[in-house]
Every structure is written in structure tokens, then in C-alpha cells.
Amino acid sequence: MKSYEQTFERVVGHARETALWVTTESALGWDERTKMPTAAAPYRTEQITFLAGVIHHRRTDAELGRWLAELSESPLAADPTSDSGATIRHLKRDYDKRVKLPQSLVEELARTASVAQHVWQDARARDDFSSFREVLGKMFVLKRAQADALGYTGSPYDALLDDYEPDESTANVARVLAELRDALVPLVAAIADSRRSPDEMILARHFPEAAQQRFGSMVAAKIGFDFGRGRLDVTAHPFCTSLGPHDCRITTRFDEQFFPTALFGILHEAGHGIYDQGLRTEWHGLPPGEAISLGIHESQSRLWENLVARSRPFWQHFFPMAQQAFPALADVELDDFFFAINHVRPSLIRVEADEATYNLHILIRFELEQALLAGDLKVADLPAAWNEKYHEYLGITPPDDADGVLQDIHWAAGLVGYFPTYSLGNLYASQFFAAADAELGGLGKQFAAGQFAELRHWLGEKIHSQGQRFTAAQLIERVSGKPLSHRPLIEHLRGKLAPLYQL
Amino acid sequence: MKSYEQTFERVVGHARETALWVTTESALGWDERTKMPTAAAPYRTEQITFLAGVIHHRRTDAELGRWLAELSESPLAADPTSDSGATIRHLKRDYDKRVKLPQSLVEELARTASVAQHVWQDARARDDFSSFREVLGKMFVLKRAQADALGYTGSPYDALLDDYEPDESTANVARVLAELRDALVPLVAAIADSRRSPDEMILARHFPEAAQQRFGSMVAAKIGFDFGRGRLDVTAHPFCTSLGPHDCRITTRFDEQFFPTALFGILHEAGHGIYDQGLRTEWHGLPPGEAISLGIHESQSRLWENLVARSRPFWQHFFPMAQQAFPALADVELDDFFFAINHVRPSLIRVEADEATYNLHILIRFELEQALLAGDLKVADLPAAWNEKYHEYLGITPPDDADGVLQDIHWAAGLVGYFPTYSLGNLYASQFFAAADAELGGLGKQFAAGQFAELRHWLGEKIHSQGQRFTAAQLIERVSGKPLSHRPLIEHLRGKLAPLYQL
């Protein structure tokens, strides 16, 4: 065996061992959020902090750095889209980034994030932005220091965005989101001006939790979430996590007085889960067996949640079953149900927003966090800037900061550069779906017949099984033949909403 | 600070870090047995094997060995019942034992146990002892090699017993169990000869799982299992495990057609849990904050399950609630219920045996495994020897090996020396309980009033909070004023059973 092949085996072994730690950390995290008794929290924090330290130590192991430096010059790295090439490229990039960050900065960020989240929680509860101002200012100073340590060519935001959407640039995201905004604001305004609106109360009848659990699990299994390799639990804040190559856990929350919460939540997380379950298990814990980016991951959840499960054909199949499962729907017409689950209305809270306005919530955060990081906006002026943008894009003004600038935990947690991945997910989802529909021909007919396997296999082949071989930008071009654009999402929204609102 | 005090701090830090790994392993193990999707099993084995390796490596760390050697000569070790003395004594003993075992033997034992459990499962399913003979023979050869490597003064069995019941001797266990046998065999025979027997069918009516879950949790909380620091889940084979100082998890199984299974199972595990929850949390992961032995642990589960929860006063309090919770008990008299849950009858299967005959099942295994280890009994002759002893002690003969010598997994798993701790648990439990009853005066009256706190605090003070400061033998003398004896158990059984069976 050539020496670089031996080195590659060493790197693979190293990464697989790291993955054992990472998945163990995921197991502790899943348990913490779903099952753990409350009094156990401080010790669990100790366990996870300790494990995180071990993982960080492994990932910045100087020997790993030498192996990767050697390999990046070898023939194994020549094709960055080969399994070995992708492995070397991504691990080296991860290593190089991690060693650039001074230990003191990493610790200060962790400490500040911990403090800031407590302060934020309290500030939100008391609707008092001023008490959050100082620690938020400190967080942005630290994030800027992080960006400076990592380095960037365009804006400092590039360095942070890279953690969540690798290889993507702020300028490109800004371009496509601005185009989306320019098309979306008038669409949302036209809907608001229309005289049509669904009877949302049909979704606010009584839907017993046990029946929701059975129905949601049945639908998730039907679209392809494999319960032999996963499970569903209950949490306040739904999520999806993988504890191993055959162990994907999704969670939801149930609201007996509002049907969409659990079901679309389950299908959203099941979409994430189907991606994880479609990764190549033989490359588990290595770049060819890992998800590309948060945006691509979100595209899979949004595709199933919105493009599939909020479509009319989907409910042609499932609505009769829903009527069987829920007496509250017995006298409801499919058309009324379909309109109700697709109601578009400007609202204050991002996580409760509909498919269309959701992206305007993201745009606001994306624009504001760039300005904060660049120093163009002072933290003290943030609430006013927030309210102004809500008025401009959504035509509403938050009555207070609790339901305004204080609604999200992200900035307190140090997640700057994260928000745009939600909208990127929506954009990717529409562009992927349009390509699948064109290629497979008439997905609607399949959905109406309860058939989802063809779409799932197509996604598996084109996206899930590709792991990190391609960048998100490369993947979207390979799959759809075109670079990322706002058009498929706008076309999808117009196509569905124009008839409903008679635009 | 004196140098040995610094060394002690190092040892404590080392052990606390090891405990982070051990509790993480416990978390993975709990999840594996309660929640994990089936397909995830192979990767979970990888995770746990890897962690076990890390833990073994830490526990045989030569630096730890040097620290402990230094400390064992220091003033901190002078009083072996002080916190520091107990810490040094137990950690040194653990270290010295571990480094005596050649790595090759450890691996061979692990491999053989893995193979043997599969072979055993298959042999039991096919009722074919002969297919299990070879690997069982190999296991006993390896266990003998383990005993020889560890060293012993009395019999090789001493070296193995020490893993489960530290500081105890085979001779002493044999003495007390023989005395127990001599008193128990005639008692069980007299019961079998009596004309009395309860109507067991009242326990085999319909008991809905949800109601059992609620009732069992209520009773467990009432006797003192703290659900704020623990939880209850469902498994095929019930157990109790702690994932941290405030995170004790118990499990049970529900049988809707047999009331005692879940309830007494829950109270048994809750008894284990109350011990764990009563350990000193500031010494978590260190000998002063750990349980003494399997026998003492079992004494706490048996005490609550049998001495408390199979007593008449206990049901004076809870039976009206049970009748509320289960319509199936509405027409049942307390006396009939009490007799039914205390029915004694020789039976084939250890895990289904009653409070009295259970110990004869243990005696048989204890005597046979000693003979196998000493070479006095050949594996080929084991089934005949087994059946002979069942006839002699219990008056019954197994119809086949599946329900005879093949019923337990222990020997296949390499757990030789483990069985007697079950009976030691019963013996300790009775001796502790008699002491508590004498000291606190009239526990029955308290139980009848639904009061369990005084007993629990007494156990907490006398036993739980002592950790490993005393050996089991020292503890039993300190608590009861007498060395371990078969008498309290026999007196307890006679006291309850003689009136029921009119002996």
C-alpha cells in the first residue's frame, strides 16, 4: 500500500473514532431534551462539557493536521468530489478553521453564550431589551473577533456564515434573498389586500393527542421515515438528531387545540430524518456520509413539510384518513381544509409564520445581523431598526420587544450567520422539487395515490447519498441545471396561493 | 498543602473523570434497553465497547497506581472507614485486581461471554444442553484462570465472589446459606403439605396497563422514590441504573393478566433506586458515595418489595386505593389478596419464585457453580446434578433442561459467583428490617397509616449514606448488633407464613 493510502486509512480511523464520541454526545443531548429528570441537568452539563472538550481535542490533534496536510497534496485529493477527495477537503477545512481560533476566544464565546441565554430569557420574560443590550453587544464583539481570527475575503459575515453554509458567500445569499424579498413583499401585500381568507377555526377544534400521535406517525412512515431506524418523542422545541448510522430521532409537540402544530412539525422533522437515513452508512461520521449544510438539511424538511404535505394531492390521499382519525374534521370539506393549512398572513412570530411570510422574517434578521457585525448598527438602535423593517416588509409593528427583537434565542446563543440557512432551505426545496417534478413527471398524481417512494428515492440518489461530495451551489446546479434562484419558490407560492386568494 | 493531600486530590479528580465516562456508558446502556431502535444495535455496541476500553484504560492507569500506592502508606488511609481511607482502600483494591488480569484473558473472557450467550439462547430455545456444553466448559476454564490470576486464600470461588460481594468469603456464605437451607427445606415442605392455598386467580384478572402504571408510580413515590431525580420506563427485563448523582432510572414490565408482576417489580427496582438516591451526592463516583456490594444493593430492593410491600399493614393502607384503581379487585377481600400475594409453592423458574422458595433456587446454583469451578463436577454431569438438587430441595424435577439448567443467562455471561448475592440480599434485608423495627418500634403501624419516611430515613442514615465506608459484614454488625445470620429471614417467613398456612 502506498504511504498516502495508509495515511488516509489513519485519517478515516481517526474520524470514525471521533464520530463515536460525537454520537455519544448526541445521545446525551437527546436524552437531556426528551427524558432526563430535571434535577439531573447540572451533571449532564458536566458530562457534555467534558465530552465536548475531548472532541475538540481530537479535532485539533496536531497529528491529524499533519496527515491532512500530507494528503491534500496527494492524488487522493485530486478530485474533490471523490469520496477520498471530499474527505480530505472537508476534514482539512475543519481542522484549519479550528486551529485558527484561540482557546481563550472559544472559552469566552462559550461562557458568554451561556450567560447571554439566561439574560435573554429573563429580558424576554420582562420585555426589557435594555437588560439584554450589554451582553448582546459583547456577543457581537466576540463574533467579530471570531470572524477576524478565521479570516475572510468579502465581509466578516462570510467567516461566520461558513460554519452553517460552507462555501457560500454573503454576497450571493444577499443577492438571492433581495430578489426573493422584491417578489415576496408585493405578493404578501396582495394577499393581505385580497378579501379571501380561510376558516382557520376548523383547525382549532379538539384533536386528541393520542390520535395525533398515531396519525402523525402513520403519515411520517408513509412518506418514508423508517421507524425501524428511528423514533418519535415529545419535546417543547422539536428537533431531529442522529445517534448513529441507524438511529435517527425526531421529536414534536402536541397542541390539542391546533391541528397543524404537531403534524407539520412531525413531517418537517421527518424530512430532516429522511435525509439522515439516506446518507451512506458505510461513510458514517465522514464527509461522504454527512449532510452538506444547514440550508440543504432544511431544504429536505421544508420539501416534505411544505411542497409535499401542504399540497392538495397530498390531502386528497390523507384527508379521508384524517376524517376517520379526528371526528372534529367530519363535517369539513377538503377545499376548506386545504385553504386553512395554507393561510398566509403577516404575523409577529417567526416560528409561527406561514410558508410565504416566513422568509421575510428571515430577511429582517439576516440584514440586521450583518449590520450589527459590520458595526453599521448599534445594539442600542436594534429594537427600532427591527420594528422599522417589520413595518416595511410585513406591514406590521411589534407591540413590544418580547414579541419583537427578543423572540429568538439565536443571537444570545452566538448563532450569527445561522438565520439565512432557513430561507436557503426554502429556496433549495422549491428548486429541488421543481426539478424532481419535471424529471419524474407529475408528482401530484403520485401523492394523490399515496405514493412517495419515487420522490424519496430521487432525493436519496441526487442529494442524500451524495454526502458532502459537492458544495451546496454545485449540488443545486447538478440537480436542477441552474444556479440558486428565488424563482422556483416564488413560482411555487404564486401557483398555490393565487387561486386560493383569487389574485 | 501536604504532598499526600495533593495526591489525594489528584486521585479524586481522576475518579470523578472516570465517573463521567461510566455514567455516560450507563446512559447509552439505559437507552439501548429502553428506547433505541432495533437497527441501531451494532453501532451502539461499538460505542459502548469503545467507552468500556477507555474506562478500562483509565482504571489501570499506572500513574493512578503510583498515587494509590503512595496514599495507602499515608495518614489519609489510616482509618479505613473514613472517607479518605475508604476511597484509598477501595480504589487501590480495584486497581490491584485489574492489573493482575492479563489483557489476553480479559479479551478472551469478553469474547467467550459474547459467543456463549448466543449459544445459550439457541440451546435454551431448542432445549439442547449438549450444544451449550462445550462453550460452558470453556467459560469455567476461563473463570478458573481468572481466579488463579487474581489469587485467593480459601477456594478459587473466593476470587470471583469478590467481584460482586467484596470482602466476603465463600466459607461464610456457605455456612449461612446451609443454615438457611436446613431451616427452609422443612418449612417449604410443610407448606406444600398444608391443605391451605390462596385463590391466585384474583391476581390473574384484567389489570389495564395504564392503571398499573399510575398505581405503581404512585406507590413508588409514596415509599420514597424521587421522580424529580429519576424515572420509570418499560423493558422486558426490569433493572435500575444511575446516570448521575440525581438521575436514577428504573424499569418494569406490565402483564395485564397478572397484577404482581409490574407492581412488585416496580417496588423492587424502586428499592434499588432509593439506595442510589440516598448515596452521598458530593462523593458521587467515589467509594464513600457508592453502594457496598450487590448483596447490600439487593437487600434494599428486597426490603421494600418483600418486607414492606408484601406485609399486611402495607395493604391495609393501599388496598382500598388498589380497589379504586382496578375494578377487578372490587369484590376481593384484603385477607384473600394478602394471602394470594404471599403464596408459597415450589416452582421451576427462579425469577418467578416466591419469597421463600427463591432462596433454594439460589442455593442450588451456588453449590453447583462452586463444584464446577473446583472441578468436582463435570459440565456434562451438570443437568443431572441440577435435577437431583431440585428434587432434593424443592421436591420437583424439571421436565426439560430449558426450564431447568438452561434457564439463567448468568453462567453464559461469565457471571460466576453472582448468584449468592441474591440470597445474601434477602438475608441482609430481613436482618436490617428486624433491627429497624426494633429500633423505631412498630413499623407496621406506620405502614398502615401510609407512612414510610421514618424507615427510609433510617435506611438512609444507617446504610445508604455510609457508601463503602464499611464492608457488608461490618455494616450488618453495626446496624443489627449481630453477624449475618439466617435467623431473621426464617423468622420473618415463619411469622408471615405460619398463620396463612396454619402451620
Interface residues (C-beta under 8 A of the other chain):
Chain A: E17 L20 T23 T24 A27 L28 D31 K35 M36 P37 T38 A39 A40 P42 Y43 R44 E46 Q47 F50 L51 D226 F227 G228 R229 G230 R231 L243 G244 P245 H246 D247 H284
Chain B: E17 L20 T23 T24 A27 L28 D31 K35 M36 P37 T38 A39 A40 P42 Y43 R44 E46 Q47 F50 L51 D226 F227 G228 R229 G230 R231 L243 G244 P245 H246 D247 H284
